[in-house]
């Protein structure tokens, strides 16, 4: 039985691979397009953000110290969370619960009187756009504080300043933030879009009807149809990782095996979504448009790739949590830039596994349903 399964699977996979190699458009979308995206978007972007989650640590509890950070309260640019210690704030930053830590040192009041006071700002560099914006907001608030104190004392300056540090993105470059998003787009395009269109084309041509009269099984058919695109998607991702590493010095702080493992899990999810779309529509035209609407556009707009989700309305944030792209992008940025918090990776991987099981079950059910019909 196993010998027959392997023989049929090898024959079907060989057939599908030959069709893929003859289809230049699939190769262009799976290999060339990712390189174009990483070269064009890799130069970086700049987008304003609001409601930056910020942990505020008051090591100096004097009224002067509290007054120094009053600019974060009631501001549309900050969502402050007051914590009792720096260790608690650091844990929140590593767990992605906040994107910045603003610390008032214990000697702030005395140093302010001497004209040499500083606030410490620590930023999460995996969100470089958020980090850059938060740094600008805090510096503007400190400048306003300095001007206010100077006006009271009749001086030209108060000596108050902020000392920013960016964690997980030492270069403070937008490229490091966007390259993981491009990798997510590569797998989304190769997994959902290509699989849905190619499978729908088989339905239109009646190829499946010809296969149904053979000893072929549903598992063999699905594996044969997905293996070539699985390989193409991994090839495109490998090229993007190489370019990101060599051209933009993108760090890979987590083990490569872990990065590839999470990526392959997401790719199986994307392939399953493509199979569901093709079985649902059986039309290349509809499959193309549905894939664009349910995968590519949400991956760009709702995953956190271009827009910081903290600045979005609650309804948008809820919808984003219903998309596998959101969890994969969060895990990938964490793995590449910060080494991967075990809690964050475990949560994102569990969500991706759930999506994978759901869409695989739907793909098998809908394809089998078509066979029985």
ZIVEN-V225861 format. One record per residue. N is the residue number from 1. RES is the residue in one small letter. PHI is phi in whole degrees, -180 to 180 (999 if undefined). PSI is psi as a letter, one per 30 degrees, with the letter a starting at -180 (999 if undefined). Layout:
n=N res=RES phi=PHI psi=PSI
n=N res=RES phi=PHI psi=PSI
This chain:
n=1 res=x phi=999 psi=e
n=2 res=x phi=-66 psi=e
n=3 res=x phi=-64 psi=e
n=4 res=x phi=-66 psi=e
n=5 res=x phi=-60 psi=e
n=6 res=x phi=-64 psi=e
n=7 res=x phi=-66 psi=e
n=8 res=x phi=-67 psi=e
n=9 res=x phi=-63 psi=e
n=10 res=x phi=-64 psi=e
n=11 res=x phi=-65 psi=e
n=12 res=x phi=-65 psi=e
n=13 res=x phi=-66 psi=e
n=14 res=x phi=-62 psi=e
n=15 res=x phi=-61 psi=e
n=16 res=x phi=-67 psi=e
n=17 res=x phi=-65 psi=e
n=18 res=x phi=-63 psi=e
n=19 res=x phi=-65 psi=e
n=20 res=x phi=-65 psi=e
n=21 res=x phi=-67 psi=f
n=22 res=x phi=-79 psi=f
n=23 res=x phi=-93 psi=j
n=24 res=x phi=-64 psi=e
n=25 res=x phi=-65 psi=e
n=26 res=x phi=-66 psi=e
n=27 res=x phi=-65 psi=e
n=28 res=x phi=-63 psi=e
n=29 res=x phi=-72 psi=e
n=30 res=x phi=-85 psi=f
n=31 res=x phi=-120 psi=e
n=32 res=x phi=-73 psi=e
n=33 res=x phi=-58 psi=e
n=34 res=x phi=-58 psi=e
n=35 res=x phi=-66 psi=e
n=36 res=x phi=-63 psi=e
n=37 res=x phi=-62 psi=e
n=38 res=x phi=-70 psi=f
n=39 res=x phi=-78 psi=e
n=40 res=x phi=-79 psi=e
n=41 res=x phi=-80 psi=f
n=42 res=x phi=-63 psi=f
n=43 res=x phi=-68 psi=f
n=44 res=x phi=104 psi=l
n=45 res=x phi=-135 psi=l
n=46 res=x phi=-138 psi=j
n=47 res=x phi=-130 psi=k
n=48 res=x phi=-73 psi=k
n=49 res=x phi=-131 psi=l
n=50 res=x phi=-135 psi=l
n=51 res=x phi=54 psi=h
n=52 res=x phi=-71 psi=j
n=53 res=x phi=-64 psi=j
n=54 res=x phi=-130 psi=k
n=55 res=x phi=-87 psi=k
n=56 res=x phi=-107 psi=k
n=57 res=x phi=-112 psi=j
n=58 res=x phi=-100 psi=j
n=59 res=x phi=-81 psi=f
n=60 res=x phi=-110 psi=j
n=61 res=x phi=-96 psi=g
n=62 res=x phi=-73 psi=l
n=63 res=x phi=-57 psi=e
n=64 res=x phi=-63 psi=e
n=65 res=x phi=-66 psi=e
n=66 res=x phi=-63 psi=e
n=67 res=x phi=-67 psi=f
n=68 res=x phi=-68 psi=f
n=69 res=x phi=-111 psi=g
n=70 res=x phi=-67 psi=f
n=71 res=x phi=-68 psi=f
n=72 res=x phi=-83 psi=f
n=73 res=x phi=-83 psi=k
n=74 res=x phi=76 psi=g
n=75 res=x phi=-88 psi=k
n=76 res=x phi=-74 psi=f
n=77 res=x phi=-91 psi=f
n=78 res=x phi=-126 psi=k
n=79 res=x phi=-123 psi=i
n=80 res=x phi=-73 psi=k
n=81 res=x phi=-130 psi=j
n=82 res=x phi=-85 psi=k
n=83 res=x phi=-123 psi=l
n=84 res=x phi=-87 psi=f
n=85 res=x phi=-150 psi=l
n=86 res=x phi=-68 psi=e
n=87 res=x phi=-62 psi=e
n=88 res=x phi=-65 psi=e
n=89 res=x phi=-66 psi=e
n=90 res=x phi=-63 psi=e
n=91 res=x phi=-63 psi=e
n=92 res=x phi=-67 psi=e
n=93 res=x phi=-66 psi=e
n=94 res=x phi=-69 psi=f
n=95 res=x phi=-89 psi=g
n=96 res=x phi=64 psi=g
n=97 res=x phi=-83 psi=f
n=98 res=x phi=-134 psi=l
n=99 res=x phi=-111 psi=f
n=100 res=x phi=-153 psi=l
n=101 res=x phi=-126 psi=k
n=102 res=x phi=-112 psi=j
n=103 res=x phi=-115 psi=k
n=104 res=x phi=-101 psi=j
n=105 res=x phi=-66 psi=l
n=106 res=x phi=-64 psi=f
n=107 res=x phi=-101 psi=g
n=108 res=x phi=-61 psi=e
n=109 res=x phi=-62 psi=e
n=110 res=x phi=-67 psi=e
n=111 res=x phi=-72 psi=e
n=112 res=x phi=-65 psi=e
n=113 res=x phi=-64 psi=e
n=114 res=x phi=-86 psi=f
n=115 res=x phi=82 psi=g
n=116 res=x phi=-141 psi=h
n=117 res=x phi=-96 psi=k
n=118 res=x phi=-138 psi=k
n=119 res=x phi=-108 psi=k
n=120 res=x phi=-101 psi=k
n=121 res=x phi=-122 psi=k
n=122 res=x phi=-115 psi=k
n=123 res=x phi=-120 psi=k
n=124 res=x phi=-85 psi=j
n=125 res=x phi=-74 psi=f
n=126 res=x phi=-69 psi=f
n=127 res=x phi=-112 psi=i
n=128 res=x phi=-65 psi=e
n=129 res=x phi=-65 psi=e
n=130 res=x phi=-63 psi=e
n=131 res=x phi=-63 psi=e
n=132 res=x phi=-64 psi=e
n=133 res=x phi=-66 psi=e
n=134 res=x phi=-61 psi=e
n=135 res=x phi=-62 psi=e
n=136 res=x phi=-64 psi=e
n=137 res=x phi=-64 psi=e
n=138 res=x phi=-65 psi=e
n=139 res=x phi=-63 psi=e
n=140 res=x phi=-66 psi=e
n=141 res=x phi=-64 psi=e
n=142 res=x phi=-68 psi=e
n=143 res=x phi=-63 psi=e
n=144 res=x phi=-64 psi=e
n=145 res=x phi=-62 psi=e
n=146 res=x phi=-61 psi=e
n=147 res=x phi=-66 psi=e
n=148 res=x phi=-66 psi=e
n=149 res=x phi=-66 psi=e
n=150 res=x phi=-65 psi=e
n=151 res=x phi=-65 psi=e
n=152 res=x phi=-65 psi=e
n=153 res=x phi=-93 psi=f
n=154 res=x phi=71 psi=g
n=155 res=x phi=-109 psi=l
n=156 res=x phi=-83 psi=f
n=157 res=x phi=-166 psi=l
n=158 res=x phi=-105 psi=f
n=159 res=x phi=84 psi=g
n=160 res=x phi=-82 psi=k
n=161 res=x phi=-151 psi=l
n=162 res=x phi=-122 psi=k
n=163 res=x phi=-111 psi=j
n=164 res=x phi=-84 psi=k
n=165 res=x phi=-136 psi=k
n=166 res=x phi=-112 psi=k
n=167 res=x phi=-92 psi=l
n=168 res=x phi=70 psi=f
n=169 res=x phi=-153 psi=i
n=170 res=x phi=-60 psi=e
n=171 res=x phi=-79 psi=f
n=172 res=x phi=52 psi=h
n=173 res=x phi=-113 psi=k
n=174 res=x phi=-67 psi=f
n=175 res=x phi=-59 psi=e
n=176 res=x phi=-64 psi=f
n=177 res=x phi=-79 psi=e
n=178 res=x phi=-88 psi=f
n=179 res=x phi=-61 psi=e
n=180 res=x phi=-57 psi=e
n=181 res=x phi=-65 psi=e
n=182 res=x phi=-67 psi=e
n=183 res=x phi=-61 psi=e
n=184 res=x phi=-63 psi=e
n=185 res=x phi=-66 psi=e
n=186 res=x phi=-59 psi=e
n=187 res=x phi=-69 psi=e
n=188 res=x phi=-67 psi=e
n=189 res=x phi=-64 psi=e
n=190 res=x phi=-68 psi=e
n=191 res=x phi=-80 psi=e
n=192 res=x phi=-82 psi=e
n=193 res=x phi=-64 psi=e
n=194 res=x phi=-65 psi=e
n=195 res=x phi=-64 psi=e
n=196 res=x phi=-63 psi=e
n=197 res=x phi=-69 psi=e
n=198 res=x phi=-66 psi=e
n=199 res=x phi=-65 psi=e
n=200 res=x phi=-63 psi=e
n=201 res=x phi=-63 psi=e
n=202 res=x phi=-64 psi=e
n=203 res=x phi=-64 psi=e
n=204 res=x phi=-64 psi=e
n=205 res=x phi=-80 psi=f
n=206 res=x phi=80 psi=g
n=207 res=x phi=-64 psi=e
n=208 res=x phi=-62 psi=e
n=209 res=x phi=-60 psi=e
n=210 res=x phi=-69 psi=e
n=211 res=x phi=-74 psi=f
n=212 res=x phi=-66 psi=f
n=213 res=x phi=-88 psi=f
n=214 res=x phi=-95 psi=l
n=215 res=x phi=-70 psi=g
n=216 res=x phi=-55 psi=k
n=217 res=x phi=-111 psi=l
n=218 res=x phi=-61 psi=e
n=219 res=x phi=-60 psi=e
n=220 res=x phi=-65 psi=e
n=221 res=x phi=-63 psi=e
n=222 res=x phi=-65 psi=e
n=223 res=x phi=-63 psi=e
n=224 res=x phi=-64 psi=e
n=225 res=x phi=-76 psi=f
n=226 res=x phi=-99 psi=f
n=227 res=x phi=-57 psi=e
n=228 res=x phi=-60 psi=e
n=229 res=x phi=-76 psi=f
n=230 res=x phi=-62 psi=e
n=231 res=x phi=-67 psi=e
n=232 res=x phi=-61 psi=e
n=233 res=x phi=-64 psi=e
n=234 res=x phi=-66 psi=e
n=235 res=x phi=-64 psi=e
n=236 res=x phi=-62 psi=e
n=237 res=x phi=-66 psi=e
n=238 res=x phi=-61 psi=e
n=239 res=x phi=-64 psi=e
n=240 res=x phi=-66 psi=e
n=241 res=x phi=-63 psi=e
n=242 res=x phi=-65 psi=e
n=243 res=x phi=-65 psi=e
n=244 res=x phi=-61 psi=e
n=245 res=x phi=-72 psi=e
n=246 res=x phi=-81 psi=e
n=247 res=x phi=-90 psi=e
n=248 res=x phi=-111 psi=g
n=249 res=x phi=56 psi=h
n=250 res=x phi=-65 psi=k
n=251 res=x phi=-76 psi=l
n=252 res=x phi=-130 psi=i
n=253 res=x phi=-81 psi=f
n=254 res=x phi=-98 psi=l
n=255 res=x phi=-58 psi=k
n=256 res=x phi=-59 psi=e
n=257 res=x phi=-61 psi=e
n=258 res=x phi=-70 psi=e
n=259 res=x phi=-61 psi=e
n=260 res=x phi=-68 psi=e
n=261 res=x phi=-63 psi=e
n=262 res=x phi=-65 psi=e
n=263 res=x phi=-66 psi=e
n=264 res=x phi=-67 psi=e
n=265 res=x phi=-63 psi=e
n=266 res=x phi=-66 psi=e
n=267 res=x phi=-63 psi=e
n=268 res=x phi=-62 psi=e
n=269 res=x phi=-61 psi=e
n=270 res=x phi=-63 psi=e
n=271 res=x phi=-62 psi=e
n=272 res=x phi=-66 psi=e
n=273 res=x phi=-63 psi=e
n=274 res=x phi=-62 psi=e
n=275 res=x phi=-64 psi=e
n=276 res=x phi=-64 psi=e
n=277 res=x phi=-63 psi=e
n=278 res=x phi=-66 psi=e
n=279 res=x phi=-69 psi=f
n=280 res=x phi=-76 psi=e
n=281 res=x phi=-99 psi=e
n=282 res=x phi=58 psi=g
n=283 res=x phi=-139 psi=k
n=284 res=x phi=-61 psi=e
n=285 res=x phi=-62 psi=e
n=286 res=x phi=-68 psi=e
n=287 res=x phi=-61 psi=e
n=288 res=x phi=-63 psi=e
n=289 res=x phi=-72 psi=e
n=290 res=x phi=-66 psi=e
n=291 res=x phi=-61 psi=e
n=292 res=x phi=-63 psi=e
n=293 res=x phi=-78 psi=e
n=294 res=x phi=-98 psi=f
n=295 res=x phi=-128 psi=d
n=296 res=x phi=-66 psi=e
n=297 res=x phi=-63 psi=e
n=298 res=x phi=-61 psi=e
n=299 res=x phi=-64 psi=e
n=300 res=x phi=-81 psi=e
n=301 res=x phi=-94 psi=e
n=302 res=x phi=-108 psi=f
n=303 res=x phi=-92 psi=f
n=304 res=x phi=95 psi=g
n=305 res=x phi=-68 psi=e
n=306 res=x phi=-103 psi=e
n=307 res=x phi=-119 psi=k
n=308 res=x phi=-70 psi=k
n=309 res=x phi=-68 psi=f
n=310 res=x phi=-66 psi=f
n=311 res=x phi=-91 psi=f
n=312 res=x phi=-90 psi=l
n=313 res=x phi=-60 psi=l
n=314 res=x phi=-58 psi=e
n=315 res=x phi=-60 psi=e
n=316 res=x phi=-67 psi=e
n=317 res=x phi=-65 psi=e
n=318 res=x phi=-65 psi=e
n=319 res=x phi=-62 psi=e
n=320 res=x phi=-62 psi=e
n=321 res=x phi=-76 psi=f
n=322 res=x phi=-96 psi=g
n=323 res=x phi=-113 psi=k
n=324 res=x phi=-64 psi=f
n=325 res=x phi=-61 psi=e
n=326 res=x phi=-63 psi=e
n=327 res=x phi=-71 psi=e
n=328 res=x phi=-67 psi=e
n=329 res=x phi=-64 psi=e
n=330 res=x phi=-62 psi=e
n=331 res=x phi=-67 psi=e
n=332 res=x phi=-67 psi=e
n=333 res=x phi=-64 psi=e
n=334 res=x phi=-66 psi=e
n=335 res=x phi=-67 psi=e
n=336 res=x phi=-75 psi=e
n=337 res=x phi=-101 psi=e
n=338 res=x phi=-118 psi=f
n=339 res=x phi=92 psi=f
n=340 res=x phi=89 psi=j
n=341 res=x phi=-70 psi=k
n=342 res=x phi=-55 psi=e
n=343 res=x phi=-66 psi=e
n=344 res=x phi=-63 psi=e
n=345 res=x phi=-65 psi=e
n=346 res=x phi=-64 psi=e
n=347 res=x phi=-65 psi=e
n=348 res=x phi=-67 psi=e
n=349 res=x phi=-66 psi=e
n=350 res=x phi=-63 psi=e
n=351 res=x phi=-65 psi=e
n=352 res=x phi=-64 psi=e
n=353 res=x phi=-63 psi=e
n=354 res=x phi=-64 psi=e
n=355 res=x phi=-62 psi=e
n=356 res=x phi=-61 psi=e
n=357 res=x phi=-62 psi=e
n=358 res=x phi=-63 psi=e
n=359 res=x phi=-75 psi=f
n=360 res=x phi=-65 psi=e
n=361 res=x phi=-62 psi=e
n=362 res=x phi=-64 psi=e
n=363 res=x phi=-63 psi=e
n=364 res=x phi=-65 psi=e
n=365 res=x phi=-66 psi=e
n=366 res=x phi=-71 psi=e
n=367 res=x phi=-69 psi=e
n=368 res=x phi=-64 psi=e
n=369 res=x phi=-63 psi=e
n=370 res=x phi=-69 psi=e
n=371 res=x phi=-67 psi=e
n=372 res=x phi=-63 psi=e
n=373 res=x phi=-67 psi=999
